[in-house]
Amino acid sequence: MRHLHALNKLNPAPLTGLDMLTAIWMKGFNVEKEDGIKLLYQLVKEIKENAEKGISPFGVGTPRILLTGCPVGLGSEKVVRLAEECGGSVVCFENCSGYKTLDTLVDENEERDPLEAIAGRYLKVPCSCLSPNEGRFDLIDRLAKEYEIDGVVDLTWQACHTYSVEGELIRRHVRDSLGLPYLQLETDYSVSDLQQLRTRISAFIEMLGR
């Protein structure tokens, strides 16, 4: 999964945000884990080959977006879909369903208690449920640089209060420390606010293009 996410460091990105979500979903719900791993390696190989041929769903100069905040999956992908319909490229998912849980691996030192190692790994995930959560700022900094990000979209599902509380801290950090445009969206799983979201996202991406 790290290899798959890293492919979108290429500019233009070889994967759309929806492509990435589909791959993440496929891996997460694959009962035969070893078969799932083989499929991922095959997918990575095919995407690399296409990238070497210059094949990309995006043109040169497409604004590159980092999505942070709450998890996103198939069925709740409306913000990702709108961002790309409005001319952006969601190249990086820092959120709970994306790279955040992949950044730290389990310590496989055989002298260490396995359960302790697993617990230690999960406690290092920069989740908004943990406080203080400085790791989230560090991860966003690193990903913004590695993926050549033009703007950050912070998604909060309604009633996810921990991410809502961190929203203002992330806004200040992204704008003041990284000097990047920031858009905070609070929504739910319904389609009732699609046009409102489209208007805000379209204006944000138009600003990135300038």
Residue frames as a rotation matrix with the C-alpha (Angstrom) as fourth column:
MET 1
0.561 0.828 0.000 0.00
0.828 -0.561 0.000 0.00
0.000 0.000 -1.000 0.00
ARG 2
0.308 -0.555 -0.773 2.92
0.166 -0.768 0.618 2.34
-0.937 -0.319 -0.144 0.61
HIS 3
-0.726 -0.581 0.368 4.17
0.416 0.056 0.908 1.65
-0.548 0.812 0.201 -2.92
LEU 4
-0.117 0.779 0.616 0.70
0.979 -0.013 0.202 2.39
0.165 0.627 -0.761 -4.29
HIS 5
0.751 0.398 -0.526 0.37
0.536 -0.833 0.135 5.70
-0.385 -0.384 -0.839 -2.47
ALA 6
-0.033 -0.883 -0.469 3.90
0.200 -0.466 0.862 6.71
-0.979 -0.066 0.192 -3.48
LEU 7
-0.343 -0.076 0.936 3.01
0.918 0.186 0.351 6.50
-0.201 0.980 0.006 -7.18
ASN 8
0.617 0.693 0.373 1.05
0.752 -0.658 -0.020 9.73
0.231 0.293 -0.928 -6.89
LYS 9
0.284 -0.628 -0.725 4.23
0.322 -0.650 0.689 11.60
-0.903 -0.429 0.017 -6.02
LEU 10
-0.587 -0.434 0.684 4.71
0.767 -0.025 0.642 11.67
-0.261 0.901 0.348 -9.79
ASN 11
-0.011 0.541 -0.841 3.56
0.058 -0.839 -0.541 14.87
-0.998 -0.055 -0.022 -11.48
PRO 12
-0.129 0.932 0.338 1.05
-0.913 -0.245 0.325 14.60
0.386 -0.267 0.883 -13.07
ALA 13
-0.375 0.039 0.926 -0.35
-0.691 0.654 -0.307 11.84
-0.618 -0.755 -0.218 -10.87
PRO 14
-0.867 0.007 -0.498 -1.00
-0.382 0.631 0.675 8.47
0.319 0.776 -0.545 -12.54
LEU 15
-0.607 0.674 -0.421 -3.98
0.751 0.659 -0.027 7.71
0.260 -0.333 -0.906 -10.24
THR 16
-0.175 0.641 0.747 -7.14
-0.222 -0.765 0.605 9.68
0.959 -0.060 0.276 -9.63
GLY 17
-0.655 0.008 0.755 -8.37
-0.753 -0.093 -0.652 10.00
0.065 -0.996 0.067 -6.07
LEU 18
0.436 0.886 0.157 -11.28
-0.879 0.457 -0.138 7.70
-0.194 -0.078 0.978 -6.92
ASP 19
0.425 -0.397 -0.814 -8.84
-0.319 0.776 -0.545 5.12
0.847 0.491 0.203 -8.34
MET 20
-0.652 -0.743 0.151 -6.93
-0.358 0.126 -0.925 5.22
0.668 -0.658 -0.349 -5.06
LEU 21
-0.301 0.630 0.716 -10.09
-0.924 -0.007 -0.382 4.83
-0.235 -0.777 0.584 -3.00
THR 22
0.677 0.565 -0.471 -11.13
-0.690 0.710 -0.141 1.84
0.255 0.421 0.871 -5.10
ALA 23
0.028 -0.769 -0.639 -7.75
-0.153 0.629 -0.763 0.17
0.988 0.119 -0.100 -4.54
ILE 24
-0.766 -0.275 0.581 -7.86
-0.571 -0.123 -0.812 0.88
0.295 -0.954 -0.063 -0.79
TRP 25
0.114 0.916 0.384 -11.39
-0.963 0.197 -0.185 -0.52
-0.245 -0.349 0.904 -0.58
MET 26
0.595 0.068 -0.801 -10.45
-0.496 0.815 -0.300 -3.59
0.632 0.576 0.518 -2.61
LYS 27
-0.416 -0.854 -0.313 -7.53
-0.163 0.409 -0.898 -4.34
0.895 -0.323 -0.309 -0.30
GLY 28
-0.705 0.114 0.700 -9.51
-0.704 -0.232 -0.671 -3.73
0.085 -0.966 0.244 2.88
PHE 29
0.216 0.901 0.375 -12.39
-0.855 0.361 -0.373 -6.04
-0.471 -0.240 0.849 1.98
ASN 30
0.132 -0.255 -0.958 -10.35
-0.704 0.656 -0.272 -8.82
0.698 0.710 -0.093 0.38
VAL 31
0.854 0.263 0.449 -10.90
-0.513 0.572 0.640 -11.99
-0.089 -0.777 0.623 2.42
GLU 32
0.755 -0.643 0.129 -7.94
0.656 0.746 -0.115 -13.79
-0.022 0.171 0.985 0.80
LYS 33
0.766 -0.419 -0.487 -5.16
-0.107 -0.831 0.546 -11.53
-0.634 -0.366 -0.682 2.05
GLU 34
-0.249 -0.929 0.272 -2.34
0.200 0.226 0.953 -13.12
-0.948 0.292 0.130 0.03
ASP 35
-0.078 0.302 0.950 -4.39
0.991 0.129 0.040 -12.86
-0.111 0.945 -0.309 -3.16
GLY 36
0.887 0.449 -0.111 -5.08
0.447 -0.894 -0.040 -9.23
-0.117 -0.014 -0.993 -2.33
ILE 37
0.339 -0.857 -0.388 -1.36
-0.114 -0.447 0.887 -8.52
-0.934 -0.257 -0.249 -1.96
LYS 38
-0.442 -0.476 0.760 -0.68
0.642 0.424 0.639 -10.11
-0.627 0.770 0.118 -5.37
LEU 39
0.378 0.679 0.629 -3.36
0.923 -0.333 -0.195 -7.94
0.077 0.654 -0.752 -6.95
LEU 40
0.876 -0.084 -0.475 -1.82
0.092 -0.938 0.335 -4.82
-0.473 -0.337 -0.814 -5.40
TYR 41
-0.139 -0.990 -0.009 1.65
0.056 -0.017 0.998 -5.66
-0.989 0.138 0.058 -6.74
GLN 42
-0.316 0.107 0.943 0.14
0.912 0.309 0.270 -6.26
-0.263 0.945 -0.195 -10.17
LEU 43
0.743 0.659 0.120 -1.70
0.670 -0.728 -0.149 -2.94
-0.011 0.191 -0.982 -9.99
VAL 44
0.565 -0.616 -0.549 1.45
-0.081 -0.704 0.706 -1.08
-0.821 -0.354 -0.448 -8.94
LYS 45
-0.422 -0.758 0.497 3.37
0.413 0.327 0.850 -2.65
-0.807 0.564 0.176 -11.83
GLU 46
-0.006 0.513 0.858 0.72
1.000 0.004 0.005 -1.68
0.000 0.858 -0.513 -14.39
ILE 47
0.905 0.358 -0.232 0.48
0.379 -0.924 0.056 1.89
-0.194 -0.139 -0.971 -13.12
LYS 48
0.179 -0.925 -0.335 4.28
-0.019 -0.344 0.939 2.28
-0.984 -0.161 -0.079 -13.22
GLU 49
-0.482 -0.337 0.809 4.32
0.727 0.363 0.584 1.06
-0.490 0.869 0.070 -16.81
ASN 50
0.438 0.722 0.536 1.60
0.885 -0.450 -0.118 3.55
0.156 0.526 -0.836 -17.77
ALA 51
0.822 -0.168 -0.545 3.43
0.128 -0.877 0.463 6.37
-0.556 -0.450 -0.699 -15.97
GLU 52
-0.218 -0.972 0.083 6.63
0.237 0.029 0.971 5.57
-0.947 0.231 0.224 -17.88
LYS 53
-0.407 0.171 0.897 4.62
0.913 0.110 0.393 5.96
-0.031 0.979 -0.201 -21.10
GLY 54
-0.998 -0.013 0.061 3.39
0.012 -1.000 -0.023 9.36
0.062 -0.022 0.998 -19.93
ILE 55
-0.297 0.952 -0.078 -0.18
0.311 0.174 0.934 8.17
0.903 0.253 -0.348 -19.37
SER 56
-0.925 0.069 -0.374 -2.07
0.345 -0.265 -0.901 10.15
-0.161 -0.962 0.221 -16.72
PRO 57
-0.014 0.988 0.151 -5.70
0.996 0.000 0.089 11.13
0.088 0.151 -0.985 -16.14
PHE 58
0.661 0.197 -0.724 -4.50
0.425 -0.893 0.145 14.68
-0.618 -0.404 -0.674 -15.43
GLY 59
0.706 -0.422 0.569 -2.80
0.419 -0.398 -0.816 17.34
0.571 0.814 -0.104 -17.45
VAL 60
-0.374 -0.897 -0.236 0.42
0.841 -0.220 -0.495 19.13
0.392 -0.383 0.836 -16.50
GLY 61
-0.872 -0.050 0.488 -0.31
-0.087 -0.963 -0.254 21.87
0.482 -0.264 0.835 -14.00
THR 62
0.178 0.960 -0.214 -3.46
0.130 0.193 0.973 20.34
0.975 -0.201 -0.091 -12.51
PRO 63
-0.016 -0.180 0.984 -3.73
-0.852 -0.513 -0.107 21.62
0.524 -0.840 -0.145 -8.90
ARG 64
-0.318 -0.238 -0.918 -2.56
0.143 0.945 -0.295 18.92
0.937 -0.226 -0.267 -6.51
ILE 65
0.225 0.590 0.775 -4.64
-0.736 -0.418 0.532 18.44
0.638 -0.691 0.341 -3.34
LEU 66
-0.859 -0.369 -0.355 -3.91
0.009 0.683 -0.730 16.76
0.512 -0.630 -0.584 -0.04
LEU 67
0.236 0.966 0.111 -7.05
-0.334 -0.027 0.942 15.48
0.913 -0.259 0.316 1.71
THR 68
-0.880 -0.465 -0.091 -6.82
-0.044 0.272 -0.961 15.34
0.472 -0.842 -0.260 5.48
GLY 69
-0.392 0.744 0.541 -9.39
-0.917 -0.361 -0.168 14.71
0.070 -0.562 0.824 8.22
CYS 70
0.134 0.595 0.793 -12.03
-0.661 0.650 -0.376 12.01
-0.739 -0.473 0.480 8.49
PRO 71
-0.667 -0.404 0.626 -11.89
0.082 0.795 0.600 8.69
-0.740 0.452 -0.497 6.63
VAL 72
0.030 0.615 -0.788 -13.33
-0.904 -0.320 -0.285 8.41
-0.427 0.720 0.546 3.13
GLY 73
-0.672 -0.227 0.705 -14.45
0.026 0.944 0.329 5.31
-0.740 0.240 -0.629 1.27
LEU 74
-0.907 0.420 0.010 -16.58
0.043 0.068 0.997 4.20
0.418 0.905 -0.080 -1.64
GLY 75
0.001 0.957 -0.290 -20.07
0.860 0.148 0.489 5.44
0.511 -0.250 -0.822 -0.87
SER 76
0.718 0.171 -0.675 -18.75
0.550 -0.733 0.399 8.50
-0.427 -0.658 -0.620 0.98
GLU 77
-0.251 -0.931 0.266 -16.44
0.864 -0.091 0.495 9.81
-0.436 0.354 0.827 -1.73
LYS 78
0.637 0.659 0.401 -18.46
0.770 -0.517 -0.375 12.88
-0.040 0.547 -0.836 -2.75
VAL 79
0.750 -0.410 -0.519 -15.79
-0.181 -0.882 0.434 15.43
-0.636 -0.232 -0.736 -1.77
VAL 80
-0.327 -0.893 0.311 -13.09
0.080 0.302 0.950 13.54
-0.942 0.335 -0.027 -3.69
ARG 81
-0.114 0.371 0.922 -15.35
0.948 0.318 -0.011 13.22
-0.297 0.873 -0.387 -6.73
LEU 82
0.863 0.503 -0.050 -16.29
0.477 -0.842 -0.251 16.90
-0.168 0.193 -0.967 -6.66
ALA 83
0.390 -0.797 -0.462 -12.68
-0.184 -0.559 0.809 18.01
-0.902 -0.230 -0.365 -6.26
GLU 84
-0.597 -0.660 0.455 -11.66
0.272 0.367 0.890 16.15
-0.755 0.655 -0.040 -9.40
GLU 85
0.138 0.715 0.685 -14.78
0.982 -0.008 -0.190 17.11
-0.130 0.699 -0.703 -11.36
CYS 86
0.921 0.226 -0.318 -13.93
0.238 -0.971 0.001 20.75
-0.309 -0.077 -0.948 -10.59
GLY 87
0.798 -0.599 0.060 -10.42
-0.158 -0.304 -0.939 20.41
0.581 0.740 -0.338 -12.03
GLY 88
0.299 -0.715 0.632 -8.27
-0.951 -0.172 0.255 19.27
-0.074 -0.677 -0.732 -9.12
SER 89
0.181 -0.338 -0.924 -6.17
-0.228 0.899 -0.373 16.16
0.957 0.278 0.086 -8.54
VAL 90
0.723 0.073 0.688 -6.49
-0.691 0.079 0.718 14.50
-0.002 -0.994 0.107 -5.11
VAL 91
0.265 -0.751 -0.605 -3.02
-0.445 0.462 -0.767 13.00
0.856 0.472 -0.212 -4.97
CYS 92
-0.741 -0.624 -0.246 -2.64
-0.014 0.380 -0.925 12.31
0.671 -0.682 -0.291 -1.26
PHE 93
0.494 0.869 -0.037 -4.92
-0.088 0.092 0.992 10.97
0.865 -0.486 0.121 1.48
GLU 94
-0.619 -0.714 0.327 -3.46
-0.381 -0.091 -0.920 11.84
0.687 -0.694 -0.216 4.88
ASN 95
0.050 0.796 0.603 -6.72
-0.941 -0.165 0.295 10.79
0.334 -0.582 0.741 6.55
CYS 96
-0.034 -0.017 0.999 -7.62
-0.780 0.625 -0.016 7.70
-0.625 -0.780 -0.034 8.60
SER 97
0.747 0.378 0.547 -8.42
0.010 0.817 -0.577 5.59
-0.664 0.437 0.606 5.53
GLY 98
0.900 -0.417 -0.127 -5.31
-0.228 -0.202 -0.953 6.72
0.371 0.886 -0.277 3.66
TYR 99
0.191 -0.957 -0.221 -1.61
0.025 0.229 -0.973 7.02
0.981 0.180 0.068 4.38
LYS 100
0.205 -0.102 0.973 -1.90
-0.856 -0.501 0.128 7.94
0.475 -0.860 -0.190 8.07
THR 101
0.748 0.177 0.640 -2.15
-0.545 0.713 0.441 4.30
-0.378 -0.679 0.630 9.18
LEU 102
0.899 -0.435 0.043 0.67
0.368 0.700 -0.612 3.18
0.236 0.566 0.790 6.86
ASP 103
0.605 -0.690 0.397 3.33
-0.463 -0.711 -0.530 5.64
0.648 0.136 -0.750 7.93
THR 104
-0.182 -0.637 0.749 4.48
-0.982 0.155 -0.107 3.69
-0.048 -0.755 -0.654 11.00
LEU 105
0.183 0.181 -0.966 5.08
-0.405 0.909 0.093 -0.05
0.896 0.375 0.239 10.74
VAL 106
0.965 0.187 0.185 5.15
-0.249 0.420 0.873 -2.60
0.086 -0.888 0.452 13.54
ASP 107
0.045 -0.978 0.202 8.57
-0.999 -0.049 -0.016 -3.17
0.025 -0.201 -0.979 15.14
GLU 108
0.789 0.303 -0.535 9.42
-0.403 0.912 -0.079 -6.76
0.464 0.278 0.841 14.14
ASN 109
-0.319 -0.908 0.270 12.32
-0.796 0.102 -0.596 -7.16
0.514 -0.406 -0.756 16.57
GLU 110
0.118 0.398 -0.910 11.98
-0.021 0.917 0.398 -10.78
0.993 -0.028 0.116 17.72
GLU 111
-0.716 -0.440 -0.541 13.18
0.522 0.177 -0.835 -9.89
0.463 -0.880 0.103 21.20
ARG 112
-0.865 0.448 0.226 10.20
-0.501 -0.785 -0.363 -7.62
0.014 -0.427 0.904 21.73
ASP 113
-0.565 0.756 0.330 6.77
0.305 0.563 -0.768 -8.79
-0.767 -0.333 -0.549 22.88
PRO 114
-0.790 0.225 0.571 4.61
0.580 -0.028 0.814 -8.88
0.199 0.974 -0.108 19.70
LEU 115
0.255 0.965 -0.058 1.48
0.928 -0.227 0.295 -7.50
0.271 -0.129 -0.954 21.38
GLU 116
0.273 -0.262 -0.926 3.47
0.519 -0.770 0.371 -4.65
-0.810 -0.582 -0.075 22.89
ALA 117
-0.786 -0.617 0.028 4.96
0.316 -0.363 0.877 -3.88
-0.531 0.698 0.480 19.47
ILE 118
-0.445 0.714 0.541 1.52
0.780 0.012 0.626 -3.85
0.440 0.700 -0.562 17.83
ALA 119
0.520 0.650 -0.554 0.11
0.845 -0.485 0.224 -1.61
-0.123 -0.584 -0.802 20.57
GLY 120
-0.123 -0.676 -0.727 3.07
0.416 -0.700 0.581 0.75
-0.901 -0.231 0.367 20.24
ARG 121
-0.855 -0.176 0.488 2.52
0.515 -0.170 0.840 1.03
-0.065 0.969 0.236 16.52
TYR 122
-0.009 0.949 0.314 -1.16
0.861 -0.153 0.485 1.95
0.509 0.274 -0.816 16.90
LEU 123
0.530 0.178 -0.829 -0.38
0.714 -0.621 0.323 4.56
-0.457 -0.763 -0.457 19.54
LYS 124
-0.511 -0.785 -0.350 1.96
0.372 -0.569 0.733 6.25
-0.775 0.244 0.583 17.05
VAL 125
-0.325 0.487 0.811 -0.81
0.907 -0.083 0.414 6.76
0.269 0.869 -0.415 14.47
PRO 126
-0.979 -0.138 -0.147 -1.43
0.178 -0.934 -0.310 10.56
-0.095 -0.330 0.939 14.49
CYS 127
-0.306 0.950 0.064 -5.17
0.761 0.204 0.616 10.31
0.572 0.237 -0.785 15.17
SER 128
-0.371 0.227 0.900 -7.25
-0.284 -0.951 0.122 13.24
0.884 -0.211 0.417 16.42
CYS 129
0.718 0.627 -0.303 -8.47
0.052 0.386 0.921 10.99
0.695 -0.677 0.244 19.27
LEU 130
0.254 -0.729 -0.635 -5.00
0.957 0.286 0.055 11.33
0.142 -0.622 0.770 20.81
SER 131
0.775 -0.017 0.631 -3.81
-0.002 -1.000 -0.024 14.48
0.632 0.018 -0.775 22.52
PRO 132
0.167 -0.049 -0.985 -1.42
-0.544 -0.838 -0.051 16.12
-0.823 0.544 -0.166 22.00
ASN 133
0.636 0.179 0.751 -1.38
0.447 0.707 -0.547 15.14
-0.629 0.684 0.370 18.33
GLU 134
0.249 -0.630 -0.736 1.79
-0.524 -0.727 0.444 16.75
-0.814 0.275 -0.511 17.00
GLY 135
-0.514 -0.497 0.699 2.37
0.217 0.713 0.667 13.78
-0.830 0.495 -0.258 14.71
ARG 136
0.400 0.738 0.544 -0.43
0.775 0.046 -0.630 14.94
-0.490 0.674 -0.553 12.43
PHE 137
0.835 -0.152 -0.528 1.29
-0.279 -0.945 -0.169 18.25
-0.473 0.289 -0.832 11.77
ASP 138
-0.183 -0.981 0.059 4.59
-0.515 0.147 0.844 16.51
-0.837 0.124 -0.533 11.09
LEU 139
-0.329 0.111 0.938 2.96
0.571 0.814 0.104 14.07
-0.752 0.570 -0.331 8.67
ILE 140
0.763 0.635 0.123 1.11
0.508 -0.470 -0.722 16.81
-0.400 0.614 -0.681 6.78
ASP 141
0.502 -0.666 -0.552 4.38
-0.563 -0.736 0.375 18.75
-0.656 0.122 -0.745 6.48
ARG 142
-0.475 -0.772 0.422 6.19
-0.223 0.570 0.791 15.76
-0.851 0.281 -0.443 5.03
LEU 143
-0.119 0.509 0.853 3.43
0.775 0.585 -0.241 14.71
-0.621 0.632 -0.464 2.65
ALA 144
0.814 0.429 -0.391 2.88
0.152 -0.807 -0.571 18.27
-0.561 0.405 -0.722 1.41
LYS 145
0.133 -0.867 -0.480 6.54
-0.736 -0.410 0.538 18.40
-0.663 0.282 -0.693 0.38
GLU 146
-0.626 -0.457 0.632 6.81
-0.047 0.831 0.554 14.89
-0.778 0.317 -0.542 -1.05
TYR 147
-0.121 0.695 0.709 3.60
0.862 0.428 -0.273 15.16
-0.493 0.578 -0.651 -3.10
GLU 148
-0.926 -0.318 0.204 4.20
0.378 -0.805 0.457 18.78
0.019 0.500 0.866 -4.22
ILE 149
-0.135 0.972 -0.190 0.86
0.976 0.097 -0.197 19.86
-0.174 -0.212 -0.962 -2.79
ASP 150
-0.678 0.001 0.735 -0.85
0.334 -0.890 0.310 23.07
0.655 0.456 0.603 -3.98
GLY 151
-0.296 0.638 0.711 -3.68
-0.770 -0.600 0.218 23.09
0.566 -0.483 0.669 -1.43
VAL 152
-0.984 -0.039 -0.172 -5.10
0.080 0.770 -0.633 21.22
0.157 -0.637 -0.754 1.56
VAL 153
-0.097 0.992 0.086 -8.74
-0.551 -0.126 0.825 20.15
0.829 0.032 0.558 1.99
ASP 154
-0.963 -0.174 0.204 -9.73
-0.257 0.391 -0.884 19.22
0.074 -0.904 -0.422 5.54
LEU 155
-0.257 0.910 -0.326 -12.86
-0.311 0.241 0.919 17.03
0.915 0.338 0.221 5.63
THR 156
-0.939 0.069 0.336 -14.92
-0.316 0.208 -0.926 16.64
-0.134 -0.976 -0.174 8.79
TRP 157
-0.465 0.844 -0.269 -18.00
0.382 0.465 0.799 14.44
0.799 0.269 -0.538 8.95
GLN 158
0.002 0.555 0.832 -20.72
-0.609 -0.659 0.442 16.00
0.793 -0.508 0.337 11.09
ALA 159
0.874 0.342 0.346 -20.45
-0.453 0.317 0.833 14.95
0.175 -0.885 0.432 14.77
CYS 160
0.502 -0.802 -0.324 -16.80
0.734 0.593 -0.330 13.86
0.456 -0.072 0.887 14.42
HIS 161
0.992 0.120 0.049 -15.87
0.080 -0.863 0.499 16.33
0.103 -0.491 -0.865 17.12
THR 162
0.430 -0.895 -0.118 -12.21
0.436 0.091 0.895 15.42
-0.791 -0.436 0.429 17.53
TYR 163
-0.327 -0.530 0.782 -11.44
0.941 -0.109 0.319 16.38
-0.084 0.841 0.535 13.92
SER 164
0.542 0.592 0.597 -13.68
0.602 -0.769 0.216 19.42
0.587 0.242 -0.773 14.21
VAL 165
0.901 -0.243 -0.360 -11.67
0.204 -0.495 0.845 20.63
-0.384 -0.834 -0.396 17.23
GLU 166
-0.005 -0.994 0.107 -8.36
0.569 0.085 0.818 20.17
-0.822 0.065 0.566 15.37
GLY 167
0.450 0.262 0.854 -9.64
0.893 -0.151 -0.424 21.99
0.018 0.953 -0.302 12.28
GLU 168
0.994 -0.049 0.098 -8.58
-0.051 -0.999 0.018 25.46
0.097 -0.023 -0.995 13.43
LEU 169
0.420 -0.897 0.140 -5.13
-0.237 0.040 0.971 24.22
-0.876 -0.441 -0.196 14.47
ILE 170
-0.013 -0.387 0.922 -4.64
0.780 0.573 0.251 22.59
-0.626 0.722 0.295 11.07
ARG 171
0.766 0.362 0.531 -5.82
0.624 -0.617 -0.479 25.74
0.154 0.698 -0.699 9.29
ARG 172
0.875 -0.470 -0.113 -3.29
-0.380 -0.813 0.442 27.90
-0.300 -0.344 -0.890 11.10
HIS 173
0.137 -0.878 0.458 -0.51
0.005 0.463 0.886 25.39
-0.991 -0.119 0.068 10.52
VAL 174
0.173 -0.031 0.984 -1.20
0.904 0.401 -0.146 24.93
-0.390 0.916 0.098 6.81
ARG 175
0.835 0.237 0.497 -1.49
0.455 -0.805 -0.381 28.65
0.310 0.544 -0.780 6.13
ASP 176
0.880 -0.456 0.131 1.17
-0.462 -0.761 0.454 30.01
-0.108 -0.461 -0.881 8.46
SER 177
0.218 -0.848 0.482 3.82
-0.320 0.405 0.857 27.27
-0.922 -0.341 -0.183 8.47
LEU 178
-0.173 -0.254 0.951 3.38
0.671 0.676 0.303 25.78
-0.721 0.691 0.053 4.99
GLY 179
-0.584 -0.009 -0.812 2.02
-0.349 -0.900 0.261 28.86
-0.733 0.436 0.522 3.21
LEU 180
-0.954 0.276 0.119 -0.61
0.257 0.544 0.798 26.76
0.156 0.792 -0.590 1.43
PRO 181
-0.431 0.887 0.166 -4.30
-0.768 -0.457 0.449 27.47
0.474 0.066 0.878 0.77
TYR 182
-0.991 0.133 0.001 -6.67
0.100 0.758 -0.644 25.60
-0.087 -0.639 -0.765 3.09
LEU 183
-0.347 0.937 -0.030 -10.33
-0.674 -0.227 0.703 24.62
0.652 0.264 0.711 2.78
GLN 184
-0.950 0.117 0.290 -12.32
-0.163 0.603 -0.781 23.13
-0.266 -0.789 -0.554 5.66
LEU 185
-0.397 0.844 -0.361 -15.48
-0.569 0.082 0.818 21.21
0.720 0.530 0.448 4.78
GLU 186
-0.845 0.261 0.467 -18.02
-0.287 0.515 -0.808 19.86
-0.451 -0.817 -0.360 7.25
THR 187
-0.264 0.743 -0.615 -20.66
-0.887 0.063 0.458 17.60
0.379 0.666 0.643 5.72
ASP 188
-0.014 0.292 0.956 -22.42
-0.594 0.767 -0.243 14.24
-0.804 -0.572 0.163 6.04
TYR 189
-0.706 -0.323 0.631 -23.00
0.164 0.791 0.589 11.19
-0.689 0.519 -0.505 3.86
SER 190
0.304 0.922 0.240 -26.08
0.541 0.040 -0.840 12.62
-0.784 0.385 -0.487 2.11
VAL 191
-0.464 -0.406 0.787 -26.23
0.885 -0.244 0.396 14.43
0.031 0.881 0.473 -1.25
SER 192
0.529 0.832 -0.171 -28.31
0.840 -0.541 -0.036 17.34
-0.122 -0.124 -0.985 0.03
ASP 193
0.644 -0.336 -0.688 -25.39
-0.036 -0.911 0.411 19.79
-0.764 -0.240 -0.598 0.02
LEU 194
0.191 -0.621 0.761 -23.72
0.863 0.476 0.172 18.72
-0.469 0.623 0.626 -3.24
GLN 195
0.498 0.038 0.866 -24.24
0.679 -0.638 -0.363 22.05
0.539 0.769 -0.344 -5.01
GLN 196
0.966 -0.181 0.184 -23.03
-0.257 -0.761 0.596 24.05
0.032 -0.623 -0.781 -2.02
LEU 197
0.451 -0.839 0.305 -19.93
0.175 0.418 0.891 21.88
-0.875 -0.349 0.335 -1.82
ARG 198
0.289 -0.314 0.904 -19.38
0.951 0.202 -0.234 22.14
-0.109 0.928 0.357 -5.57
THR 199
0.833 0.077 0.548 -19.44
0.216 -0.957 -0.193 25.94
0.509 0.279 -0.814 -5.38
ARG 200
0.831 -0.523 0.187 -16.91
-0.430 -0.391 0.814 26.08
-0.353 -0.757 -0.550 -2.54
ILE 201
0.301 -0.741 0.601 -14.59
0.389 0.670 0.632 23.43
-0.871 0.044 0.490 -3.97
SER 202
0.496 -0.071 0.866 -14.73
0.861 -0.095 -0.500 24.95
0.118 0.993 0.014 -7.47
ALA 203
0.920 -0.138 0.367 -13.76
-0.144 -0.990 -0.010 28.39
0.364 -0.044 -0.930 -6.11
PHE 204
0.647 -0.704 0.291 -10.92
-0.294 0.121 0.948 26.85
-0.703 -0.699 -0.129 -4.08
ILE 205
0.215 -0.572 0.792 -9.47
0.706 0.651 0.278 24.98
-0.675 0.500 0.544 -7.07
GLU 206
0.710 0.061 0.701 -9.84
0.590 -0.596 -0.545 28.05
0.384 0.801 -0.459 -9.28
MET 207
0.889 -0.421 0.180 -7.77
-0.453 -0.752 0.479 29.96
-0.066 -0.507 -0.859 -6.71
LEU 208
0.379 -0.778 0.501 -5.12
0.076 0.565 0.821 27.20
-0.922 -0.273 0.273 -6.76
GLY 209
0.423 -0.156 0.892 -4.97
0.881 0.302 -0.365 27.40
-0.212 0.941 0.265 -10.54
ARG 210
0.898 -0.084 0.432 -4.15
0.078 -0.935 -0.345 31.10
0.434 0.343 -0.833 -10.36
